[in-house]
Amino acid sequence: MTDVMDDARRIKRGILDFIHTYGCEQAPEEAFGALARDVFIYQYTYDLPYRRYCAAKRVTPATLKDWRADAGGRVQAP
């Protein structure tokens, strides 16, 4: 079992690696989607008010299929 600090370091490393890899360039959809999903799972796991909000919207890590769909609802891309 991992603890919150291990997971926080993993998420931070993932974000920094993503920035280092893509900088200001457009990242591949799959790479951004994977990072967004990891961040969502981290927040869902450790932020109880956020998890309650997600539960009210019926969004969980198991039901989240696309990074564009978050607890706030579907975001329309331009």
HELIX and SHEET records of a PDB file:
HELIX    1   1 VAL A    4  TYR A   22  1                                  19    
HELIX    2   2 GLU A   29  TYR A   46  1                                  18    
HELIX    3   3 LEU A   48  ALA A   56  1                                   9    
SHEET    1   A 2 ALA A  69  ASP A  70  0                                        
SHEET    2   A 2 GLY A  73  ARG A  74 -1                                        
END                                                                             
